[in-house]
Amino acid sequence: MSATNTSLSTKLFSRGVARAASGEATVAGVPVTEIAQRFGTPVYVVDEMDARGRAAEIRAAFDSAFTRIGTTATVYYAGKAFLCTEVARWMVEAGLGVDVASGGELAVALAAGVPPQKIGVHGNNKSRAEIDAAVSAGVGSIVIDSLVEIERVAEAARRYGVTQPVRLRVNSGVHASTHEFLATAHEDQKFGLPITGAPAAVAAIRSHGSLRFLGLHCHIGSQIFAPEGFAESAARLLTLHRDLLTGGPVPELNLGGGFGIAYLESDDPPAIADLANQIADTVRDTAAELNIPLPVVAFEPGRAVIGSSTLTLYTVGTIKPVELPEGGVRTYVSVDGGMSDNARPSLYNAEYTVRLVSRDSAADPLLIRLAGKHCESGDILIYNDYLPSDIAADDLVAVPGTGAYCWSLSSNYNYLGRPPVVAVREGEARLIVRGEGIAELLSRDCGIPAGSIPATKRGEE
């Protein structure tokens, strides 16, 4: 039997996923059928110890690499990948800070008890209310994304009587090898300032006594495997960093994140330790060539921490063989979720893998297309993968690698409730984000009397 049929590769699934003797998959010792019965499907299932372990390993890799060259590294968890209070606490306990990109994400981090000085605030269009909330909370850094933000952050800091540390986001001009919409350091895009405009912006920052300039920030993209882009971006930024030292201290350099993970067996992301060492070597060598002190170097991995730690569990509904005009048959396997719980295939042509997990099967592999249930022809989760040919209604299937940018991009399209998030650890499963049922969906409609909304909440309370 082909391994593509039922294998639960540790390259794609979290380390706590296994197949029991019965053939059913388990996550950290919890059978997937038990999870489905308790919480319903679709459901995001996070392997807690896998997520904690990856966070700690990433932190250790960067600590080791940059201690070796004579400086230190700061690692932030990029909350936009997936953020809730539980995950924020895991990250802090692993030694990471938390990067947020909105007032809502800031509120979650603060509610989780993340020390404000360990929070970094991003965003290309921060509202005055968001800036006020960040400054008043005492966050460790605010990333300045435009010239107008310099004045807004400085004014808020003056009102609160504080000196606010800030970074300046610049576009290094390095194009990451990734989807066009994921490449975030080319010149024609909404984030940051061009390198040529950075000296004047830094001078403006330094003109305000209520601001303290920490250094530059750059993010070259997402889902990046090759280290060369990070190395080139670091080299360019360090040249600017040197020039800025003539006007005052520049203690830090933030190189962003974007480290990729494996979504397919054919994906081959580099080991984080190797990536950290290659970037560290570039920083060391470039700083030596420029004859400047080594800065503290910061990173913001999100996907690399949480992405592979999570799978989405679905229930199979209809199975439809479709005869193709050019001959042959395409088999559509439809599940009870879709683009509302994973928008990435529709947005970015992202590719995923699917496996049968409620049982094992010795049936021959069948080429299938995994479809969602939304009223959109583009609601396809996976265009081509294999499931056993005896796949049937009510089987459970799992899509691994859904920890990043799935729940955070989820929607209520077609009035589907957003799925719950369940954490599993040492044979126990618990709800960490409640799902939405009809009751939650109708509760926002002002035309429905509150007393007439049915109590059909989604998932275990």
N, C-alpha and C positions, 0 to 999 in steps of 0.2 A: 504494500500500500504506500502511496506517495506521502512523504512527510508533510507536504503542503496541506494535506487533508485535515489533520487534527493536532499537529504539533503545537506546543505552547512554548515557543522559543524564548529563552531568557534574554535574547537580543531585543525582543519586542515587548514582552510582558515583564511585569515587576518580578523581583526575586522571590516574592512570596506566593507566586502562582504555580500550581502543580495540578497534575491529574491524578485523582485518587484511584484505588484499585477498581472501583466501580465504573470508572470511565468519566465520572463527573469532575469538572475542574473545581478547585478550591482556591481561595485567596486568603493567605495567612491562616490556613486551617479551616476557613468557613466555606461550606459548599455554596456554589452559586445559586442552586435552587432555593436554599434557605434565604439568601439575600433577596432573591426575586419575590419569594412569598411574603417576606416581612416588609419590604419597602416598595414593591412594584417595579415595573420596568417602563421606560428606560431608567437606568440608575447609574450614576458615576460611582465607581468603587475605588477608593484610594487605599493602597497598601501603605499604612502609616510608617512602619519601620523602614520600608524601602525609601520613602520620601525623606525621612529623617536621616537615613544613612547617606543618601546622595548629597544632601545639603552639607553634612559633616565632611564627606569626602572631597567635595568641591572646595570647601573652606580650607581643608588641610592641604590640598594640592596647591592652591595659590599661596598659602602661608609658606609652604616649603620652597616653592619656586622663587619667591621674592625675598625670603630670608637668605637664600643661597646667594643672591646678588647684592645683598646689603641694604635692603629696604623692606617695607612691609606692604601688605595688600589688604584692602577692605572689600568685603563681598556683601552685596545687597541682594535680597530676593526680589525679583521683579514681580510685584503684586498683580500686574495686569494679566499675567499668565493664568493665575487662579488665586483668589484671596478670600479667606474667611478667617474668623478669629482663631480657630484651631490651628490652621496652617501657619498663620502669622506667629503663633506661640512656638510651633515646632522650629520655625526658622531662627527665631531669637535664641532658643535653647541650643541650636546647632552653631551659634556664633555669628549668624548673619544679621545684617540690618534689613530693613524693608523699604523698597522703593515704591512710591505710589504716584498715580497720575490723575487724581481727581479728588474733590472734597469727600466723595463717598468712600474711596479707598483709604483716604487719610482717617476718616471716622472709624472704619473697620480696624485699622492698625492701632489706633488709640484705644478703642474698645477692647482690643486683645491684650492691652497692657504693654505694647511695644514702647520702650523708652523713647521719648520724642527725639533725643539726640541721635538715635539710630535710624531715623526716618529720613529719606530723601524724597523731595517732591518734584515731579516732572509735569509737563503739559505745555502745549503750544498756545493755549488760550485760557490761561488760569483767570478765573473771575476774581474781582476784588474780594469777594467773600471767601473764596478759597485761599487767596493769599493771606487774608486776615487770620483765617483759621490756622494756617500753617505757622505764621509768625507768632501768634498768641500761644500756640502749643509748644513752641520752642524747638521746632524741627532742626535736625542737624544740618540740612542743606536744602536750598531751593535752586533748581536749575533755571537760570535765566534763558528764555528762548527767543526773546525779541527785545528791541531797544526800549519799547514802552514799558516792559516789565521791570526794567531797572528802576524807573521812577516809582512805579506802583509798589514794588517791594521795599524800596528805601523809605517811602512815605509811611507804609504800614509799620516798619521797624521803628521809625521815629515816634509814631503814636504810642507804641507799646514800650518805648524806652529800652530797646534792645539793639544789639549789633547782630544782624542776621548773616550767617555764612551763606554764600552763594557760589554756584558754578556757572560757567557760560557754555552753552551748547554751540558747538561749531560743526560745520560739515567739512570733513577732511577731503572730500572728493574721491574717496575710495569707494568703488562699486562692489558690493558683496555679490558673490555668485549665488543668487537666490531669486525668488519671484520678484518682478518689478515692484509690486506694491509692498514688499517686505524689505527692499533696499532703502535704507534711510540716511545715507550720507552723500548722495549725489546732490548737485547744486539746486536743481529745479524741484523743490519739495517744501512742504510746510514747516519742517522742523529746523530750528537753529539758524545760525548766521554763517556766511561764507568765511573762510579763514582770513581773507583780505579785510573783512570788516571787524575782526576780533580785537585788534589793538585799540581802536577807538572805543569799542564797547567796554573793554576792560578799564580804560581810562575813565569812562563815565561811572563805572561801578566804584572805582577807587576815589572818585570825587565826593562820594557820600560817606559821611562818618558813620551812618547807620548800617553800612554793608561791609562785609569782610570777604574778599575774593579768595576762594579756595583753589580754583584752577579750572581747567578746561574739561568739557565733557563731549564725547562723541559716541554715536551708535551707528555702526555700518550696516546693520541688517539683522535678519533672523534666519534660523535654520541653516547656519553656515558650518561647513565641514572643514574647509581649507584654512590653515592658519595664516597664509600669506597676507590676506586682507587685513587682519588684526596687526600684523607686523608692519605693513606699509602705513596704516593709519597711525600707529604709535610713532613711527619715525617722523611723519609729517607734523603731528601734534607737538612732539618734543622740540622741533625746530621753532615753532611758534612759542612754546613754553619758554625756551631760552630767551627769545626776544622780549617776552613779557617780564622776565626777571629783572630787567634794567629799571622797571618802574616800581618794583616792590616784590614781596614774597609770593611764590606760587607753590604752595606745599603739596598739592595733589594733582593727579591726572586720572580722569575717569574714562576708561575705554569702552564702557557699555557692556553689552552681552551679545546674545544671538547665537550661542553655541547650539549646534544641532543635535538631534536624537534620531534613532532609527525608527522609522515608521514601517519600513519594508525590510525583508531579509536582505535585499540588495544594498540597503543603505549602510554606509561604513563611516560613522562619525569617529573622529580621533578621540583617544582617551583624554579626559580633562587634564590629567597630570602632564601629558605630553604637550597639550596646547598651552598650559600655564608656563611650562619651561621654555617653550619656543618664544612666547611673548616676553617673558622675563629676560631672555637672552637679548632680544631686540632692544628692549628698554635699556639694559645695561650697556650694550655696545653703542647705541645711539647717544646716550648721555655722555659716555666717555669721549666720543668723537666731538660732541658739542662742548665738552668741558663744563658740564653743569652737574649739580648735585642730583642724586636720584630722588624723584618724588615718591610719595605714597601713591600707589596705583590702585584704583577702584574698579570693580566689575559688577555687573548686574545680571547674572544668569537667572532665568526664570524657568523657561522650558526645560533646560537641562536638569533642573531640580525635580520638578513635579510632573513633567510630561509622561515619562515612562512608568511612573508610579501608579497610574490610574488606567482603568479600563471602563468602557461603557457596556453595560449589559442590556441586551434587547431580547424581546420575544418575537419569534417569526410569526407572521400572519399569513399572507397569501404567497403562493409560489406559482409563477405564471410563465410558461414557455411561450415565447413570441417568435413566430416564423419571420425571418428576415427576407426582404425583397431580393437580395443577392444570393439567397440560399442559406441554409443552416437555421439554427434555432438559438436564440438568446434566452436564458432563464433569469427572470427577475425574481429575486427573493426580497419581499417587503417586510420591514420591521416596524415596530410601534413608536419609532422616533423619526429622526431625519435631520433636515437642515436647521430645525429649531434647537437641537441640542449639539449639533456639530456643523457650524457654518463654513468651516475651512475648505472643504472640497468645492463648495459653490463659490467662495470668495477667491481662493488661491489655487484652485486645481490641486489641492493637497491630496496625497495618496495615503491610504490606510490598508490594514490587513484585517480579515475577519476569521474567526474560528468558532466551530461548534463546541460548546462547553457544558451543556447539560448532560451529555453522554459522549461516549466514544463511538466510533464507527469504522467498520472495515470496508465500507462501500467505496467504489471507485470515485475519484475526484470529479467534480462537476464544475465547469467554468460558469460562474454566476455574476450577476450585477446586483449589488445590495442597494435597495431603494428605500427611501423614507416614505412616510404616509401623507406628505403635504401635497396640496394641489398645485404642484409645480413640476414640469417635466425635468427641470434641472435638480430636483431633489434626489440626488444620487450620492450615497455615502462612499461607495466603492465601485468603480467602473468594472474592474476585472479582478477576481480572485477565485479561489477554489473552496468549495464546501463539499462534504460527502454527498453523493448522488441520492442518498435516502433522506436528505434534509426534509423536514416536515413542519407543518404548523404546530405551534406551541413549543418547538425547540428553543433553547436559549443559545444565542450567539454573543460573542464578545469582540469588541473592537479595542485593541490596546493602543496605548500612547495618546489617550484623550485627556490627560491631566492639564494640558496647557491650551488656552484659547478655545475651549469648548464650552464649559459652563460660563466662562466670562463673556462669551459672545452669544450665549443662548437667548432665545426670544419666545414670545407667545404666539408666533404665527399660526394661523388657523385655530387660535384659542387652545393650543396645547399648553399645558402647564410645564414650567421648567422642571426638570427632574431633580430628585434629591441627590445629595452627596453623602456617601456612607464611607466611614473609615473602618478598616479592619486591622486588628492587631491581636496576635497570639490567640486565635480562635474566637475572638469576640468582634461583633460588628455593631457600630453605633452611628446614629445620624449626626452629621456635623452641619449640614445645611438642609433645611426642610424643602421638600418639593411642593409644587403648586397643584392643587386640584381645582375642580369647578368652583368650590367655595371661594378660594383666593381670587380666581379670575373674575367672578361676578362681583366680588366685594368692591371693586374699583368702579363699577358702573353705577353712576349716580341715579339712573332711572329705575333701579331695582330696590324696593324696600328692604332694609337690613334684615328684618325678621323673616323674609321669604326666601333667603339664600339657603340652599341645602347644605348640610354639614357633610361634605364629601372631601375632606382634606386628604392630600396625597402623602402617603408614607407614614411611618410610625411616628407618633408624637412623643 
